[in-house]
Amino acid sequence: MKSSLQPSTIPSKLADSIYQQLNMYALAATAAGVGMLALVKPAEGKIVYTPANVTLPPGQIYPLDLNHDGVADFNFYYGPDQCHGSQCAASLRVFPAAGNDVLGHHSALALRPGVTVGPRGRFSQQASYMARWFYSNNGGHPTSKFSFLWANGGKGVKNRYLGLKFQIKGKTHFGWARLTVWTTRFVSTLTGYAYENIANKPIITGKTKGPDEVGGVDQANGVAFSLPMPQPATLGLLAMGCPGLPVWRREEHPVANQ
């Protein structure tokens, strides 16, 4: 009886099968690890909001304490600047405390709701004009002139936002103050203010709670643009490997597939 000298092909097939399973397991494990990292959310901040209904007293300083620690972070002045005969000027200005800033370069911006106030903004440490009025009554012909964004050409503004940067225990925080300016009645009202309790985390004007959005601001006129925060890839889609990539891309970029 002759013994068979032909090698069996079963061990080779078994080895190939094991290697294939191991490779698939390694890919799935790697994807799972990436998925777990993607599912980890950054620390969520808390917006500390304070409602208000305060008419700024004419000719006096009004202190704004954003975080209620007993120290004024900003000071508002609303009243006459000077008068000479039949000519008078009055203004609304904001004065940052030492180390604090106001969003705007030459004057304070009058922001609309939904504008991001954060590290990329152009801030000023100087006292900033918000609105200014000039009145003249020479020869019985009264004239009025208005300047700066909060005066809005003499129309005034309702519920616009002042972008703020200030210090809490040596760390930078961002906030906003909401005001309405009535130029016809020479009245300014503070209607609320807020700040983000996580240092260096941007805040969105008008947001009093809830998740923030990614966006920006046109520094020239305070017009905002915003995009929703991207959602993290799910563990299941990443574990699918290559077949799951098209689905993942569709979830990350829904606009491009509409």
C-alpha positions in Angstrom: 0.0 0.0 0.0 1.4 3.3 -1.0 1.1 6.3 1.3 -0.1 9.5 -0.2 2.6 12.1 -0.5 0.2 14.9 -1.7 0.0 17.7 0.9 -3.5 18.5 2.1 -4.9 21.8 1.1 -7.1 22.2 4.1 -4.5 23.8 6.4 -3.8 26.4 3.8 -7.5 27.3 3.3 -8.0 27.4 7.1 -5.0 29.7 7.5 -6.3 32.0 4.8 -9.7 32.1 6.5 -8.2 32.9 9.9 -6.0 35.7 8.4 -9.0 37.2 6.7 -11.0 37.2 9.9 -8.2 38.7 11.8 -7.7 41.5 9.3 -11.5 42.2 9.4 -11.3 42.2 13.2 -8.4 44.6 13.2 -10.1 47.0 10.8 -13.3 46.9 12.9 -11.3 47.4 16.1 -9.5 50.4 14.6 -12.7 51.9 13.4 -14.3 51.3 16.8 -11.4 53.2 18.5 -11.8 56.1 16.1 -15.5 56.0 16.6 -15.2 56.2 20.4 -12.9 59.2 20.0 -15.4 60.8 17.7 -18.2 60.3 20.2 -16.3 62.0 23.0 -17.8 65.5 23.3 -15.9 68.5 24.5 -16.8 70.1 27.8 -20.1 72.0 27.4 -20.3 75.5 28.6 -23.0 77.3 30.4 -24.4 80.6 29.4 -25.1 82.8 32.4 -28.0 85.1 31.4 -29.4 88.0 33.4 -32.6 89.6 32.2 -32.9 93.4 32.8 -35.1 96.4 32.1 -33.0 99.4 33.1 -33.2 102.8 31.6 -29.7 104.3 31.7 -29.8 107.5 33.8 -29.0 110.6 31.8 -25.7 112.3 32.7 -24.6 109.5 35.0 -22.4 106.4 34.9 -24.2 103.1 34.9 -22.0 100.1 35.9 -22.4 96.6 34.3 -21.3 93.7 36.4 -21.6 90.7 34.0 -20.7 87.9 36.4 -22.1 89.5 39.6 -18.9 89.5 41.5 -19.4 93.0 42.8 -16.9 94.6 40.3 -18.1 96.6 37.3 -16.8 95.1 34.1 -18.1 97.9 31.9 -19.5 101.4 32.4 -22.1 103.1 30.3 -22.5 106.9 30.0 -25.6 108.3 28.4 -26.1 112.1 28.4 -24.9 115.5 27.3 -21.3 116.0 26.3 -21.2 119.7 25.8 -23.4 122.7 25.0 -22.4 126.1 23.5 -25.2 128.6 23.0 -27.7 127.0 20.7 -25.5 124.0 19.9 -25.5 120.8 22.0 -24.0 117.3 21.7 -24.9 114.2 23.5 -23.7 110.6 23.3 -24.0 107.0 24.5 -20.6 105.5 25.3 -19.2 102.3 26.9 -16.0 102.3 29.0 -14.3 98.9 29.5 -12.7 98.3 32.9 -9.0 97.5 32.8 -8.2 94.3 30.9 -11.7 94.2 29.2 -12.7 95.0 25.6 -15.6 95.9 23.4 -16.2 94.4 19.9 -15.5 97.1 17.3 -12.6 99.1 16.1 -13.4 102.8 15.9 -16.9 102.4 17.5 -18.9 99.7 19.2 -20.8 97.4 16.8 -24.5 97.1 17.1 -24.9 93.4 16.5 -27.9 91.5 15.4 -29.0 88.2 17.1 -27.0 85.1 16.1 -23.5 86.7 15.8 -20.5 84.8 17.3 -18.5 86.8 19.8 -15.2 85.1 20.3 -11.4 85.2 20.0 -11.4 86.1 16.3 -13.3 89.3 16.9 -11.6 92.7 16.6 -11.9 94.3 20.1 -11.0 97.7 21.5 -9.8 98.5 25.0 -10.7 102.1 24.6 -13.9 103.9 25.5 -16.2 103.4 22.5 -18.9 105.6 21.1 -22.2 103.7 20.5 -24.3 106.7 19.4 -23.9 110.5 19.2 -26.3 113.4 18.6 -25.6 116.9 17.5 -28.3 119.6 17.8 -28.2 123.1 16.5 -30.8 125.9 16.6 -29.1 128.7 14.8 -31.5 131.5 13.7 -34.6 129.5 14.5 -33.6 126.6 12.1 -33.1 123.5 14.2 -31.0 120.7 12.8 -30.0 117.3 14.1 -27.1 115.1 13.1 -26.5 111.5 14.2 -23.4 109.4 14.1 -22.2 105.9 15.0 -24.0 102.6 14.5 -26.4 102.6 17.5 -27.9 105.9 16.4 -28.7 104.2 13.0 -29.0 107.5 11.2 -31.4 108.9 13.7 -33.7 105.9 13.7 -32.2 104.2 16.7 -32.1 100.5 17.3 -34.1 97.9 19.1 -32.6 94.9 20.9 -29.1 95.1 19.4 -26.1 93.5 21.0 -22.8 94.8 22.3 -20.0 92.2 22.0 -17.9 92.0 25.2 -14.6 90.4 26.3 -13.7 90.5 30.0 -11.6 88.8 32.6 -12.7 86.4 35.4 -9.8 85.5 37.7 -7.3 86.3 35.0 -9.0 84.3 32.3 -10.8 85.7 29.2 -14.5 85.2 28.8 -17.0 86.4 26.2 -20.4 88.0 26.7 -23.0 90.4 25.3 -25.3 93.1 26.5 -28.6 93.9 24.8 -29.8 97.5 24.5 -32.5 99.5 22.8 -31.7 103.1 21.8 -34.5 105.6 21.2 -33.0 108.6 19.5 -36.3 110.5 19.3 -36.7 110.4 23.1 -33.1 110.4 24.0 -33.5 107.2 26.0 -31.4 104.0 26.2 -32.5 100.8 27.9 -30.5 97.8 28.9 -32.7 94.7 28.4 -30.4 91.8 29.3 -26.8 90.5 29.3 -25.0 87.2 29.3 -21.6 85.5 29.4 -20.0 82.1 28.7 -18.6 80.5 31.9 -15.9 78.5 30.0 -12.8 80.6 29.4 -12.1 81.5 25.7 -15.4 79.8 24.5 -17.3 82.0 22.1 -20.9 83.1 22.8 -23.7 83.9 20.3 -25.7 87.1 20.7 -29.2 86.4 21.9 -28.3 82.9 23.1 -29.4 82.4 26.7 -29.0 78.6 26.9 -28.6 75.6 24.6 -25.8 74.5 22.2 -23.8 77.1 20.4 -23.2 77.3 16.6 -20.2 77.8 14.5 -20.3 81.1 12.7 -18.8 84.5 12.2 -19.5 88.2 11.9 -18.9 90.8 9.2 -17.0 93.4 11.2 -18.2 96.2 9.0 -21.9 96.0 9.8 -22.4 93.2 12.3 -24.2 90.8 9.9 -23.7 87.2 11.0 -23.4 83.9 9.3 -23.7 80.6 11.1 -23.6 76.9 10.4 -24.8 74.0 12.6 -22.2 72.1 14.6 -21.2 68.9 12.6 -22.3 65.7 14.2 -19.7 63.1 15.1 -19.5 59.9 13.1 -21.3 57.0 14.6 -19.5 53.8 15.8 -21.6 51.6 13.5 -20.7 53.6 10.3 -17.0 53.6 11.1 -17.0 49.9 12.0 -18.4 49.2 8.5 -15.1 50.4 7.0 -15.1 51.5 3.4 -18.8 50.6 2.7 -19.8 53.0 5.5 -17.9 56.0 4.2 -20.5 57.2 1.7 -23.2 57.1 4.4 -20.9 58.9 6.8 -20.1 61.6 4.2 -23.8 62.1 3.5 -24.5 62.6 7.2 -21.6 65.0 7.6 -22.5 67.1 4.5 -26.3 66.9 4.0 -26.5 70.1 2.0 -24.2 68.7 -0.7 -26.5 65.7 -1.3 -29.8 67.6 -1.5 
